[in-house]
Amino acid sequence: MHDPLISALSLCRKAGALVTGFDPVKDSVFTGKARLVLLASDLSPKTAQRVQHFCEDFVECAALPCTMEQLSAVTRKPAGVFAVTDPNLANLCKSKLPKEE
């Protein structure tokens, strides 16, 4: 489990800066509220592609190293698509993502 990342997401949720679920995230991207979009590692490829497509010109989209089940510890219900709406918390989450090889 990726504890620093889970802690950062938990902080976002407590701050009211975590949007959960496909449609709410899509709305937050199109209204300009989303600062970072995150995808669970076990999200279906088709859903991941759809999310990346609607984020394309608006906001950075990153894959999480966590499954929906691991993330449900933060969100209370299974979800695979998340948006962070606070710029500082988005930077915190970005800093906790594993560096790409």
N, C-alpha and C positions, 0 to 999 in steps of 0.2 A: 504494500500500500504506500502511496506517496503522501506521507503525512503533511509536509509543508504546503503542498498544493491543496490538499483537502482542508487544511486550516485556513488558507487564503480564501477558498470558496465559501467556507463557513462564515468567515468574517464578512464577505460580500452579502451573504444571505441575511445575517444579523443587521447589517447596515441598510437593508432594503435595496441593495444594488445588484441583485441577482435575478434575472428573468429566466424562467424555466419552461421548456416546452417549445415545440416547433412554431406554432402560430404566434404565441406571445413574443418569441425571439424575432420572428419575421417582422412583426409590427414594430418592435423596438429598433430594428435596423432601419426600416423605412421612415420612421419618425425622427431618426437621427439621435436616439437616446443611447443605443448600444455603442460601447467603446471597444469591446472585444467579444467575439463569439467563440465558444468552446464546444467541442464535440466529444462525446464518450467514445472510447476505443472500440466498443462493440456495436456502435450505431450501424445500421444497414448502409451498404455502399451507396444505394440509390438515394437515401435520405441525406447522407453526407454530401453527395453531389448536388442535391437541390439546395441545401443550406449554403454551400460554397458558391453556388451560382447567384443566389440573391444577396450574398455578402460582397460579391466581387468588386463593385465600384464604391462601396460604402465603408466597410469595416474589416479589420483583420479577422481571419478565421483560423483557429488552431485546434489540432487534435490533442485530446487529453490522454495520458497514459493509464487512465482509470476506466473501469467498466461501469455500466449503468447501475449495477448492484452496489459497487463500491461507492458511487456518488450518491446513492439513496440515503447514505448516512448523513449527508448534508441536506438533501432536498426533501426528505421524508417520504418521497414517492419516486418510483423509477422514471427517469427522464434522460434523454441523450443529447439534448441541445440546450445550451445555456448562453446567456448574454450578460456581460458585466456592464453596468451603466455608469459607474463612477470612474473617471479617468485615472485617479490615483490607485484605486483598487484593481483596475485593469492592468496597470503597470506592475503591481504587486503579483498578480496572477501570472503575467508574462514572465516575470523573473523566476517564478517557481516551476515553470515548464521545463522539462528536460531539454538540454541543448541538442540540436540536430547534429548528427554525425556528418 
